[in-house]
Amino acid sequence: MSPLPPGLVIAAPRSGAGKTTVALGLMRAFSRAGIDVQPFKNGPDYIDPAFHTRACGRTSFNLDSWAMPAELMSALLTQASGAALVLAEGSMGLFDGGAQAGESGIGATADIAAQTGWPVLLVLDVSGQAQSAAAVALGCARLRPDVQVAGIILNRVASDRHHRLASQAIEAAGLSVVGSIVRDDRMGLAERHLGLIPPEEVTALETQIDLLADVVARQCDLGRILKLAVGGRVPTADRKAVPPPAQRIAIARDAAFVFTYPHVLSSWQAAGAEITLFSPLADEGPDPSADLAWLPGGYPELHASTLAGNKTFHASLRRFSRDRPVHGECGGYMVLGQGLVDADGVRHRMTGLLGLETDFSKRKLHLGYRACTLLEASPLGRRGDRITGHEFHYARVVDLGGDPPLLEAVDASGQLVPALSSRRDHVSGTFFHFIAKTG
């Protein structure tokens, strides 16, 4: 096993406990102190890594034991080479993951801690409790023998008395409290239906991250936290990148198309692929010299009127698709369809390259891991290839327009997921975001 820099996994017993704000505060605080921080994010979240990158200046990569083969995980972990400290933010609760094991685990944050050897810095939201927080902390510390909880940060503390009651009980249980953050509404980050608003849209983002760093530095013992970090290990020495689907790839990138996993782009570029960007919102089409046009997910439902009226974008994408592949993910898939009904019930004409009709006015959450087998060759791979991804959207499929499916997909429980993809001529789309090729 190859060594990794000292690191910590920032986790919590549940979602909404404040992991992201604490993680961002720590990343910026240590970076300001001259420590080179490498961030990671457990799970398929595509927004938090962008905030990490802004907080400490290094690209944050997703780690996912359900969706990623061990070899890919190893390749991504080596991105920490040269860093002085690794901070890996968890997802959901520390032990939460898929119903069944995937490629190298269930997708839980605990998997990352166990496989790398990095100890857990547990963020406990103690609002509404005091001494009982010790029972929660102790349960997290003892549930898996291969996961070490090295320290506790109390979050949303109401008063000095509240801090004393919770911290004394936790310390009596044999665990260390290394921070106590007072409840502060300024610590919150703006959200919308898919999670945090992307950092590109946040006004005064640097000021907000500096505020988080100020609070964390003042109310947590950074010296003790730094001493909790221990050197990690890469589970396997093999290397496995995500192969590029073409040599020259034109990717839509603006406020309507923002969701692309960093490890996918970096793997494509490391393999020699050339990436060009275009903005459908600015009425731009893909580079005519590109071999593939790729429309990522994002928020087309918020910009549907503009997208519908941008004729140059429509015409250029239609010309491109006559002899070259075009692929869309989630929001990008919706734009490749015939029409999109927005939250107000207004239908907007999309590019019409697929028969898909989608409706955002009657929202229904679609969320979870996807394991897929390709029925036909596409930018995602050859016929018969197996891939993994993650679906997260609120739009409903009204009609596929008779287009055949691109793939068969099951969720993390092995249940069939319908209406997830379609294809027509050189155009294809899926409602999930591609993570890895697995076979």
TORBADO-24192 format. One record per residue (C-alpha): residue number from 1; x negated, y, z negated. Coordinates in nm, 4 decimals, decimal comma, padded with zeros to 6 digits. Example, Ala and Ser with C-alpha at 12.3 -4.5 7.8 and 13.67 -1.06 7.14 Angstrom:
// TORBADO-24192
(1; (-01,2300; -00,4500; -00,7800)),
(2; (-01,3670; -00,1060; -00,7140)),
//
This chain:
// TORBADO-24192
(1; (00,0000; 00,0000; 00,0000)),
(2; (-00,1223; 00,3485; 00,0877)),
(3; (-00,1338; 00,6203; -00,1827)),
(4; (00,0934; 00,9246; -00,1835)),
(5; (00,0517; 01,2583; -00,3656)),
(6; (00,2018; 01,3013; -00,7128)),
(7; (00,5763; 01,3383; -00,6873)),
(8; (00,9134; 01,3568; -00,8592)),
(9; (01,2603; 01,2536; -00,7481)),
(10; (01,5164; 01,5160; -00,8498)),
(11; (01,8392; 01,3289; -00,9186)),
(12; (02,1615; 01,3475; -01,1187)),
(13; (02,4315; 01,1084; -01,2412)),
(14; (02,6834; 01,2545; -00,9941)),
(15; (02,7376; 01,5000; -00,7128)),
(16; (02,7859; 01,8636; -00,8039)),
(17; (02,5500; 01,8587; -01,1029)),
(18; (02,3160; 02,1197; -00,9555)),
(19; (02,0455; 01,9078; -00,7907)),
(20; (02,0056; 02,1340; -00,4892)),
(21; (01,9785; 02,4628; -00,6775)),
(22; (01,7314; 02,3124; -00,9261)),
(23; (01,5313; 02,1497; -00,6458)),
(24; (01,5126; 02,4748; -00,4483)),
(25; (01,4126; 02,6667; -00,7583)),
(26; (01,1350; 02,4204; -00,8368)),
(27; (01,0110; 02,4122; -00,4772)),
(28; (00,9846; 02,7900; -00,4566)),
(29; (00,8462; 02,8294; -00,8104)),
(30; (00,5647; 02,5788; -00,7547)),
(31; (00,4944; 02,7188; -00,4072)),
(32; (00,4619; 03,0700; -00,5520)),
(33; (00,2092; 02,9271; -00,7977)),
(34; (-00,0089; 02,8164; -00,5051)),
(35; (00,0927; 02,4480; -00,5114)),
(36; (00,1486; 02,2918; -00,1677)),
(37; (00,4891; 02,1204; -00,2005)),
(38; (00,6172; 01,8532; 00,0406)),
(39; (00,9974; 01,8240; 00,0210)),
(40; (01,2144; 01,5231; 00,1060)),
(41; (01,5888; 01,4599; 00,0932)),
(42; (01,7439; 01,1250; 00,0170)),
(43; (02,0339; 01,0252; 00,2375)),
(44; (02,1869; 01,1588; 00,5590)),
(45; (02,2423; 01,5233; 00,4572)),
(46; (02,1263; 01,7524; 00,7403)),
(47; (02,1701; 02,0904; 00,5673)),
(48; (01,9717; 02,0575; 00,2440)),
(49; (01,6417; 01,9822; 00,4263)),
(50; (01,6688; 02,3143; 00,6084)),
(51; (01,6918; 02,4930; 00,2731)),
(52; (01,3948; 02,2921; 00,1434)),
(53; (01,1857; 02,4014; 00,4393)),
(54; (01,2688; 02,7659; 00,3737)),
(55; (01,1875; 02,7260; 00,0033)),
(56; (00,8359; 02,5890; 00,0396)),
(57; (00,7253; 02,6234; 00,4018)),
(58; (00,6890; 02,2523; 00,4826)),
(59; (00,9373; 02,0603; 00,6962)),
(60; (01,1641; 01,8476; 00,4784)),
(61; (01,2459; 01,4990; 00,6029)),
(62; (01,5349; 01,2680; 00,5202)),
(63; (01,4608; 00,9329; 00,3568)),
(64; (01,7369; 00,6730; 00,3783)),
(65; (01,6982; 00,3133; 00,2642)),
(66; (02,0337; 00,2114; 00,4147)),
(67; (01,9855; 00,3548; 00,7624)),
(68; (01,6072; 00,3441; 00,8052)),
(69; (01,3855; 00,0390; 00,8478)),
(70; (01,1014; 00,0216; 00,5970)),
(71; (00,8506; 00,1022; 00,8727)),
(72; (01,0219; 00,4304; 00,9554)),
(73; (01,0454; 00,5201; 00,5887)),
(74; (00,6717; 00,4609; 00,5601)),
(75; (00,5963; 00,6811; 00,8588)),
(76; (00,8013; 00,9638; 00,7105)),
(77; (00,6445; 00,9318; 00,3679)),
(78; (00,3008; 00,9849; 00,5205)),
(79; (00,4156; 01,3380; 00,6092)),
(80; (00,3254; 01,4144; 00,2482)),
(81; (-00,0445; 01,3692; 00,3251)),
(82; (-00,2380; 01,6756; 00,2163)),
(83; (00,0335; 01,8081; -00,0134)),
(84; (-00,0388; 01,8608; -00,3828)),
(85; (00,3131; 01,7755; -00,5011)),
(86; (00,6166; 01,5955; -00,3596)),
(87; (00,9695; 01,6928; -00,4641)),
(88; (01,2359; 01,4603; -00,3259)),
(89; (01,5955; 01,5701; -00,3797)),
(90; (01,8457; 01,2922; -00,4337)),
(91; (02,2003; 01,2543; -00,3066)),
(92; (02,5268; 01,1847; -00,4907)),
(93; (02,4577; 01,0012; -00,8170)),
(94; (02,1191; 00,8422; -00,8815)),
(95; (02,2423; 00,4880; -00,8139)),
(96; (02,5131; 00,5592; -00,5544)),
(97; (02,4819; 00,4135; -00,2048)),
(98; (02,6470; 00,1920; 00,0533)),
(99; (02,8730; -00,0963; -00,0411)),
(100; (02,6314; -00,3438; 00,1153)),
(101; (02,2548; -00,3335; 00,1558)),
(102; (02,1321; -00,1822; 00,4801)),
(103; (01,7879; -00,1733; 00,6382)),
(104; (01,5752; -00,1442; 00,3238)),
(105; (01,8248; -00,0765; 00,0432)),
(106; (02,1723; 00,0627; -00,0246)),
(107; (02,0794; 00,4242; 00,0463)),
(108; (02,0643; 00,5193; -00,3222)),
(109; (01,8242; 00,7790; -00,4558)),
(110; (01,7074; 00,5108; -00,6993)),
(111; (01,5787; 00,3098; -00,4012)),
(112; (01,3384; 00,5916; -00,3109)),
(113; (01,2134; 00,6173; -00,6685)),
(114; (01,1627; 00,2416; -00,6927)),
(115; (00,9924; 00,2020; -00,3554)),
(116; (00,7525; 00,4958; -00,3967)),
(117; (00,6929; 00,4815; -00,7705)),
(118; (00,7786; 00,8509; -00,8130)),
(119; (00,9562; 00,9090; -01,1468)),
(120; (01,2966; 01,0738; -01,1730)),
(121; (01,3572; 01,4252; -01,3017)),
(122; (01,7223; 01,3995; -01,4039)),
(123; (01,9498; 01,7047; -01,3773)),
(124; (02,2338; 01,6779; -01,6298)),
(125; (02,5360; 01,9037; -01,6029)),
(126; (02,6260; 01,9269; -01,9723)),
(127; (02,9322; 02,1476; -01,9323)),
(128; (03,2147; 01,9975; -02,1362)),
(129; (02,9867; 01,7758; -02,3471)),
(130; (02,7001; 01,7935; -02,5932)),
(131; (02,5566; 01,4847; -02,7683)),
(132; (02,7374; 01,2593; -02,5223)),
(133; (02,4884; 01,3774; -02,2588)),
(134; (02,2352; 01,1523; -02,4318)),
(135; (02,4445; 00,8445; -02,3511)),
(136; (02,4547; 00,9422; -01,9834)),
(137; (02,0816; 01,0070; -01,9745)),
(138; (02,0005; 00,6836; -02,1551)),
(139; (02,2206; 00,4842; -01,9185)),
(140; (02,0399; 00,6303; -01,6181)),
(141; (01,7042; 00,5535; -01,7782)),
(142; (01,7862; 00,1894; -01,8494)),
(143; (02,0041; 00,0710; -01,5621)),
(144; (01,7185; -00,0236; -01,3276)),
(145; (01,3860; -00,1351; -01,4761)),
(146; (01,2051; -00,0314; -01,1560)),
(147; (01,3219; 00,3308; -01,1893)),
(148; (01,1576; 00,5573; -01,4461)),
(149; (01,3411; 00,8646; -01,5781)),
(150; (01,0514; 01,0848; -01,6878)),
(151; (01,2300; 01,4046; -01,7881)),
(152; (01,5662; 01,5778; -01,8223)),
(153; (01,6776; 01,9253; -01,7158)),
(154; (01,9995; 02,0374; -01,8816)),
(155; (02,2146; 02,2446; -01,6468)),
(156; (02,5076; 02,4801; -01,7096)),
(157; (02,4269; 02,5164; -02,0781)),
(158; (02,6767; 02,7422; -02,2572)),
(159; (02,4766; 02,8632; -02,5600)),
(160; (02,1734; 02,8046; -02,7809)),
(161; (02,3839; 02,5782; -03,0024)),
(162; (02,4981; 02,3808; -02,7002)),
(163; (02,1347; 02,3381; -02,5952)),
(164; (02,0300; 02,2191; -02,9426)),
(165; (02,3084; 01,9621; -02,9741)),
(166; (02,2455; 01,8088; -02,6319)),
(167; (01,8660; 01,8214; -02,6346)),
(168; (01,8292; 01,6857; -02,9888)),
(169; (02,0481; 01,3865; -02,9029)),
(170; (01,8537; 01,3208; -02,5845)),
(171; (01,5165; 01,3518; -02,7567)),
(172; (01,6381; 01,1166; -03,0339)),
(173; (01,7146; 00,8614; -02,7613)),
(174; (01,3493; 00,8714; -02,6569)),
(175; (01,3806; 01,0960; -02,3515)),
(176; (01,2162; 01,4327; -02,2852)),
(177; (01,4062; 01,7548; -02,2152)),
(178; (01,1856; 01,9792; -02,0002)),
(179; (01,4355; 02,2498; -01,9103)),
(180; (01,7650; 02,4038; -02,0130)),
(181; (01,9395; 02,6251; -01,7565)),
(182; (02,2133; 02,8545; -01,8819)),
(183; (02,5361; 02,8658; -01,6831)),
(184; (02,4980; 03,1420; -01,4237)),
(185; (02,7386; 03,1995; -01,1354)),
(186; (02,4584; 03,3586; -00,9344)),
(187; (02,2969; 03,0160; -00,9022)),
(188; (02,5670; 02,8934; -00,6637)),
(189; (02,5149; 02,8643; -00,2879)),
(190; (02,7930; 02,9393; -00,0413)),
(191; (02,9754; 02,6389; 00,1053)),
(192; (03,2223; 02,5470; 00,3787)),
(193; (03,3910; 02,2228; 00,4832)),
(194; (03,0702; 02,0353; 00,5754)),
(195; (02,8739; 02,1401; 00,2670)),
(196; (02,6408; 02,4348; 00,2237)),
(197; (02,6504; 02,7098; 00,4826)),
(198; (02,3363; 02,6597; 00,6962)),
(199; (02,0453; 02,8795; 00,5902)),
(200; (02,0471; 03,0656; 00,9226)),
(201; (02,3855; 03,2113; 00,8259)),
(202; (02,3054; 03,3027; 00,4642)),
(203; (02,2430; 03,6725; 00,4109)),
(204; (01,9481; 03,7565; 00,1856)),
(205; (01,8477; 03,3904; 00,1682)),
(206; (01,4941; 03,4653; 00,0510)),
(207; (01,6308; 03,6770; -00,2316)),
(208; (01,8657; 03,3953; -00,3320)),
(209; (01,5895; 03,1331; -00,3358)),
(210; (01,3645; 03,3690; -00,5325)),
(211; (01,6444; 03,4098; -00,7860)),
(212; (01,6677; 03,0318; -00,8256)),
(213; (01,2908; 03,0147; -00,8697)),
(214; (01,2961; 03,2934; -01,1295)),
(215; (01,5660; 03,1170; -01,3320)),
(216; (01,3962; 02,7773; -01,3130)),
(217; (01,0542; 02,9192; -01,3986)),
(218; (01,1958; 03,1055; -01,6978)),
(219; (01,4152; 02,8286; -01,8381)),
(220; (01,2123; 02,5165; -01,7510)),
(221; (00,8622; 02,4149; -01,8581)),
(222; (00,6862; 02,4029; -01,5208)),
(223; (00,3630; 02,2825; -01,6775)),
(224; (00,5306; 01,9821; -01,8385)),
(225; (00,7259; 01,9080; -01,5221)),
(226; (00,4076; 01,9100; -01,3159)),
(227; (00,2461; 01,6635; -01,5577)),
(228; (00,5420; 01,4248; -01,5135)),
(229; (00,4617; 01,3799; -01,1438)),
(230; (00,2606; 01,0662; -01,0629)),
(231; (00,0983; 00,9431; -00,7460)),
(232; (00,3284; 00,7418; -00,5248)),
(233; (00,2802; 00,4625; -00,2766)),
(234; (00,3897; 00,3909; 00,0807)),
(235; (00,5827; 00,0608; 00,0733)),
(236; (00,4234; -00,0653; 00,3967)),
(237; (00,1310; 00,0454; 00,6116)),
(238; (00,3158; -00,0044; 00,9417)),
(239; (00,4255; 00,2928; 01,1478)),
(240; (00,7528; 00,3153; 01,3383)),
(241; (00,8707; 00,6364; 01,5013)),
(242; (01,1994; 00,7161; 01,6747)),
(243; (01,1182; 00,6836; 02,0487)),
(244; (01,2214; 00,9795; 02,2650)),
(245; (01,5092; 00,9198; 02,5075)),
(246; (01,3434; 01,1296; 02,7812)),
(247; (01,0292; 01,3270; 02,8567)),
(248; (01,1942; 01,6705; 02,8746)),
(249; (01,4915; 01,7178; 02,6432)),
(250; (01,7122; 02,0282; 02,6448)),
(251; (01,8816; 02,0703; 02,3058)),
(252; (02,1705; 02,3040; 02,2302)),
(253; (02,0774; 02,5230; 01,9332)),
(254; (02,2784; 02,8101; 01,7860)),
(255; (02,5403; 02,8660; 01,5145)),
(256; (02,7729; 02,6094; 01,6774)),
(257; (02,5053; 02,3393; 01,7169)),
(258; (02,2852; 02,3139; 01,4084)),
(259; (02,2707; 01,9522; 01,2903)),
(260; (01,9657; 01,7577; 01,4052)),
(261; (01,7634; 01,5371; 01,1742)),
(262; (01,4054; 01,6683; 01,1419)),
(263; (01,2559; 01,3185; 01,1675)),
(264; (01,4228; 01,2621; 01,5043)),
(265; (01,2843; 01,5803; 01,6602)),
(266; (00,9374; 01,5360; 01,5094)),
(267; (00,9213; 01,1749; 01,6292)),
(268; (01,0195; 01,2742; 01,9805)),
(269; (00,7586; 01,5481; 01,9895)),
(270; (00,4886; 01,3257; 01,8366)),
(271; (00,5508; 01,0782; 02,1167)),
(272; (00,4910; 01,3519; 02,3754)),
(273; (00,8462; 01,4634; 02,4536)),
(274; (00,8921; 01,8305; 02,5475)),
(275; (01,1792; 02,0098; 02,3727)),
(276; (01,3543; 02,3140; 02,5160)),
(277; (01,6434; 02,4965; 02,3495)),
(278; (01,9525; 02,6625; 02,4942)),
(279; (02,2461; 02,8457; 02,3384)),
(280; (02,5981; 02,7621; 02,4586)),
(281; (02,7275; 03,0541; 02,2485)),
(282; (02,5047; 03,2857; 02,4534)),
(283; (02,6526; 03,1274; 02,7690)),
(284; (02,3308; 02,9405; 02,8488)),
(285; (02,2986; 02,6012; 03,0106)),
(286; (02,0264; 02,3387; 02,9739)),
(287; (01,6879; 02,3867; 03,1378)),
(288; (01,7371; 02,2673; 03,4990)),
(289; (01,3996; 02,0901; 03,4839)),
(290; (01,4975; 01,8808; 03,1800)),
(291; (01,5649; 01,5079; 03,2018)),
(292; (01,8310; 01,4998; 02,9291)),
(293; (02,0745; 01,7456; 02,7694)),
(294; (02,1542; 01,6838; 02,4025)),
(295; (02,4348; 01,8625; 02,2147)),
(296; (02,3981; 01,8156; 01,8364)),
(297; (02,6695; 01,8503; 01,5784)),
(298; (02,7636; 02,1750; 01,4133)),
(299; (03,0665; 02,4031; 01,3963)),
(300; (03,2260; 02,4243; 01,7423)),
(301; (03,5660; 02,4549; 01,5731)),
(302; (03,4572; 02,7941; 01,4369)),
(303; (03,3414; 02,9160; 01,7789)),
(304; (03,5883; 02,7373; 02,0053)),
(305; (03,7202; 03,0515; 02,1747)),
(306; (03,3704; 03,1686; 02,2698)),
(307; (03,2665; 02,8240; 02,3886)),
(308; (03,5820; 02,7919; 02,5968)),
(309; (03,5170; 03,1237; 02,7715)),
(310; (03,1482; 03,0730; 02,8523)),
(311; (03,1777; 02,9694; 03,2162)),
(312; (02,8055; 02,9666; 03,2895)),
(313; (02,7533; 02,7114; 03,0125)),
(314; (03,0372; 02,4945; 03,1470)),
(315; (02,9222; 02,5103; 03,5079)),
(316; (02,5540; 02,4491; 03,4378)),
(317; (02,6261; 02,1537; 03,2106)),
(318; (02,8580; 02,0090; 03,4751)),
(319; (02,5859; 02,0420; 03,7403)),
(320; (02,3298; 01,8874; 03,5085)),
(321; (02,5536; 01,5867; 03,4373)),
(322; (02,5873; 01,4920; 03,8061)),
(323; (02,2537; 01,3119; 03,8095)),
(324; (02,1133; 01,3276; 03,4545)),
(325; (02,2359; 01,2110; 03,1134)),
(326; (02,4189; 01,4382; 02,8711)),
(327; (02,4822; 01,3224; 02,5153)),
(328; (02,6790; 01,4839; 02,2341)),
(329; (02,6913; 01,4108; 01,8607)),
(330; (02,9940; 01,4966; 01,6456)),
(331; (03,0583; 01,8656; 01,7255)),
(332; (02,8598; 01,8279; 02,0465)),
(333; (03,0795; 01,5309; 02,1376)),
(334; (03,3900; 01,7435; 02,0814)),
(335; (03,2577; 02,0101; 02,3203)),
(336; (03,2046; 01,7467; 02,5905)),
(337; (03,5752; 01,6632; 02,5751)),
(338; (03,8807; 01,8122; 02,7440)),
(339; (04,0079; 02,0242; 02,4588)),
(340; (03,9655; 02,1163; 02,0919)),
(341; (04,2506; 02,2342; 01,8683)),
(342; (04,1164; 02,4712; 01,6031)),
(343; (04,2295; 02,5182; 01,2419)),
(344; (04,5046; 02,7599; 01,3530)),
(345; (04,6514; 02,5061; 01,5934)),
(346; (04,5217; 02,6808; 01,9071)),
(347; (04,3900; 02,4541; 02,1810)),
(348; (04,0678; 02,5583; 02,3557)),
(349; (03,9495; 02,4095; 02,6810)),
(350; (03,6099; 02,2427; 02,6476)),
(351; (03,3684; 02,1263; 02,9197)),
(352; (03,5850; 01,8339; 03,0337)),
(353; (03,2959; 01,5942; 03,0933)),
(354; (03,4729; 01,3333; 02,8810)),
(355; (03,8419; 01,2628; 02,8295)),
(356; (03,8249; 01,3315; 02,4557)),
(357; (04,0878; 01,5520; 02,2888)),
(358; (04,0249; 01,6516; 01,9261)),
(359; (04,2331; 01,8326; 01,6642)),
(360; (04,0949; 02,0235; 01,3680)),
(361; (04,4290; 02,1694; 01,2566)),
(362; (04,5358; 01,8564; 01,0655)),
(363; (04,2113; 01,7746; 00,8959)),
(364; (04,1160; 01,4229; 00,7951)),
(365; (03,7798; 01,3390; 00,6406)),
(366; (03,5664; 01,0848; 00,8253)),
(367; (03,2572; 01,0056; 00,6189)),
(368; (03,0052; 00,7260; 00,5896)),
(369; (02,7208; 00,5210; 00,7301)),
(370; (02,7570; 00,3535; 01,0688)),
(371; (02,5773; 00,0463; 01,2053)),
(372; (02,6265; 00,0245; 01,5815)),
(373; (02,5598; -00,1976; 01,8810)),
(374; (02,5372; -00,0261; 02,2191)),
(375; (02,7745; -00,1629; 02,4837)),
(376; (02,5983; 00,0254; 02,7641)),
(377; (02,2641; 00,1962; 02,8132)),
(378; (02,2562; 00,5615; 02,7073)),
(379; (02,0170; 00,8167; 02,5545)),
(380; (02,0620; 00,6210; 02,2298)),
(381; (01,9048; 00,3068; 02,3742)),
(382; (01,9547; 00,0066; 02,5961)),
(383; (02,2600; -00,2135; 02,6121)),
(384; (02,2591; -00,4442; 02,3100)),
(385; (02,0319; -00,2207; 02,0996)),
(386; (02,1287; -00,1758; 01,7358)),
(387; (02,1194; 00,1701; 01,5796)),
(388; (02,2263; 00,3402; 01,2573)),
(389; (02,3821; 00,6775; 01,1908)),
(390; (02,6126; 00,8781; 00,9683)),
(391; (02,9575; 01,0257; 01,0337)),
(392; (03,0863; 01,3377; 00,8573)),
(393; (03,3637; 01,5502; 01,0086)),
(394; (03,7274; 01,6518; 00,9661)),
(395; (03,8456; 01,6482; 01,3280)),
(396; (04,0951; 01,3887; 01,4497)),
(397; (04,0779; 01,2070; 01,7807)),
(398; (04,4023; 01,2726; 01,9669)),
(399; (04,3115; 01,0947; 02,2896)),
(400; (04,0056; 00,9392; 02,4548)),
(401; (04,1476; 00,9961; 02,8022)),
(402; (04,0903; 00,6377; 02,9070)),
(403; (03,7111; 00,6516; 02,8678)),
(404; (03,5525; 00,3257; 02,7494)),
(405; (03,3579; 00,3113; 02,4227)),
(406; (02,9818; 00,3533; 02,4224)),
(407; (02,9319; 00,1235; 02,1244)),
(408; (03,0841; -00,0927; 01,8566)),
(409; (03,0437; 00,0357; 01,5019)),
(410; (03,0980; -00,0860; 01,1476)),
(411; (03,0747; 00,1025; 00,8209)),
(412; (02,8630; 00,0231; 00,5151)),
(413; (03,1192; -00,2402; 00,4115)),
(414; (03,1070; -00,4120; 00,7478)),
(415; (03,4516; -00,2864; 00,8519)),
(416; (03,5123; -00,1903; 01,2159)),
(417; (03,5241; 00,1874; 01,2789)),
(418; (03,7524; 00,2763; 01,5745)),
(419; (03,7472; 00,5743; 01,8132)),
(420; (03,3858; 00,6624; 01,7382)),
(421; (03,2416; 00,7021; 02,0885)),
(422; (03,3085; 00,7180; 02,4601)),
(423; (03,1263; 00,7431; 02,7931)),
(424; (03,1895; 00,8510; 03,1503)),
(425; (02,9337; 00,8416; 03,4311)),
(426; (02,6149; 01,0063; 03,2956)),
(427; (02,7890; 01,1558; 02,9915)),
(428; (02,8216; 00,9963; 02,6476)),
(429; (02,9134; 01,1007; 02,2971)),
(430; (02,9541; 00,9747; 01,9423)),
(431; (03,1153; 01,1063; 01,6275)),
(432; (02,8119; 01,0025; 01,4240)),
(433; (02,4624; 01,1472; 01,3980)),
(434; (02,1883; 00,9107; 01,5136)),
(435; (01,9305; 00,8199; 01,2468)),
(436; (01,7290; 00,5187; 01,3643)),
(437; (01,6976; 00,2319; 01,6064)),
(438; (01,6968; -00,0933; 01,4110)),
(439; (01,6896; -00,3677; 01,6731)),
//
